[in-house]
Amino acid sequence: MPQVMRVSNLYQAPGEIDSILVRRNESEVGALFYKWTDWIQFVAEYSHTESIAHNGNRGKDNSASGGAVLFF
């Protein structure tokens, strides 16, 4: 199962007041692949994302998706 974690930090300049701008974004993604036959593959993916603003506001999101890939 491939898994990826990405982090982005956006720092303030010295002396800047707290704002609603995003300070940190963090996302973890995992995926499953199942090759059923030579011509079809099933895919499932899960993602957890969290954002934090300079003023302390937070946001979280969890999502899942699935699908199939046809080879011909």
FIDO-250658 format. One record per residue (C-alpha): residue number from 1; residue in three letters; x, y, z. Coordinates in Angstrom, 1 decimal, m for minus. Example, Ala and Ser with C-alpha at 12.3 -4.5 7.8 and 13.67 -1.06 7.14 Angstrom:
<atoms>
(atom 1 'ALA' (12.3 m4.5 7.8))
(atom 2 'SER' (13.7 m1.1 7.1))
</atoms>
This chain:
<atoms>
(atom 1 'MET' (0.0 0.0 0.0))
(atom 2 'PRO' (1.7 3.2 m1.1))
(atom 3 'GLN' (1.5 6.0 1.5))
(atom 4 'VAL' (2.5 9.6 1.2))
(atom 5 'MET' (2.8 12.4 3.8))
(atom 6 'ARG' (3.2 16.0 2.7))
(atom 7 'VAL' (3.7 19.0 5.0))
(atom 8 'SER' (3.9 22.7 4.0))
(atom 9 'ASN' (4.9 25.4 6.6))
(atom 10 'LEU' (4.3 29.0 5.8))
(atom 11 'TYR' (6.0 31.2 8.4))
(atom 12 'GLN' (5.3 34.9 9.3))
(atom 13 'ALA' (7.8 37.7 9.0))
(atom 14 'PRO' (9.3 39.1 12.2))
(atom 15 'GLY' (6.9 41.6 13.8))
(atom 16 'GLU' (3.9 40.5 11.7))
(atom 17 'ILE' (0.6 40.3 13.7))
(atom 18 'ASP' (m1.4 37.0 13.7))
(atom 19 'SER' (m3.6 36.6 10.7))
(atom 20 'ILE' (m6.1 34.1 9.3))
(atom 21 'LEU' (m3.6 33.0 6.7))
(atom 22 'VAL' (m2.6 29.3 6.7))
(atom 23 'ARG' (0.5 28.5 8.8))
(atom 24 'ARG' (0.7 24.8 8.1))
(atom 25 'ASN' (m0.9 22.3 5.7))
(atom 26 'GLU' (m0.5 18.5 6.3))
(atom 27 'SER' (m1.9 15.7 4.3))
(atom 28 'GLU' (m1.5 11.9 4.5))
(atom 29 'VAL' (m2.7 9.7 1.6))
(atom 30 'GLY' (m2.9 5.9 1.3))
(atom 31 'ALA' (m4.0 3.9 m1.7))
(atom 32 'LEU' (m4.8 0.2 m2.4))
(atom 33 'PHE' (m4.5 m1.4 m5.9))
(atom 34 'TYR' (m6.0 m4.8 m6.8))
(atom 35 'LYS' (m5.4 m6.2 m10.3))
(atom 36 'TRP' (m8.4 m8.4 m10.9))
(atom 37 'THR' (m7.7 m9.4 m14.5))
(atom 38 'ASP' (m5.3 m8.3 m17.2))
(atom 39 'TRP' (m7.7 m5.7 m18.3))
(atom 40 'ILE' (m9.2 m4.3 m15.0))
(atom 41 'GLN' (m7.7 m2.9 m11.8))
(atom 42 'PHE' (m9.6 m1.7 m8.7))
(atom 43 'VAL' (m8.3 1.3 m6.8))
(atom 44 'ALA' (m9.2 2.7 m3.3))
(atom 45 'GLU' (m7.7 5.8 m1.7))
(atom 46 'TYR' (m8.0 7.4 1.7))
(atom 47 'SER' (m6.8 10.9 2.6))
(atom 48 'HIS' (m6.5 12.9 5.9))
(atom 49 'THR' (m5.8 16.6 5.7))
(atom 50 'GLU' (m5.3 19.2 8.4))
(atom 51 'SER' (m4.7 22.9 8.2))
(atom 52 'ILE' (m3.7 25.4 10.9))
(atom 53 'ALA' (m3.9 29.2 10.6))
(atom 54 'HIS' (m1.6 31.7 12.3))
(atom 55 'ASN' (m4.4 32.8 14.6))
(atom 56 'GLY' (m5.1 29.2 15.8))
(atom 57 'ASN' (m8.0 28.3 13.5))
(atom 58 'ARG' (m8.0 24.7 12.4))
(atom 59 'GLY' (m9.6 22.6 9.7))
(atom 60 'LYS' (m9.6 18.9 9.2))
(atom 61 'ASP' (m10.9 16.7 6.4))
(atom 62 'ASN' (m11.1 12.9 5.8))
(atom 63 'SER' (m12.0 11.5 2.4))
(atom 64 'ALA' (m12.2 8.2 0.6))
(atom 65 'SER' (m12.6 7.3 m3.0))
(atom 66 'GLY' (m12.7 4.3 m5.2))
(atom 67 'GLY' (m12.7 3.3 m8.8))
(atom 68 'ALA' (m11.6 1.0 m11.6))
(atom 69 'VAL' (m9.0 1.3 m14.4))
(atom 70 'LEU' (m9.6 m0.5 m17.7))
(atom 71 'PHE' (m6.7 m1.6 m19.8))
(atom 72 'PHE' (m7.3 m2.3 m23.5))
</atoms>
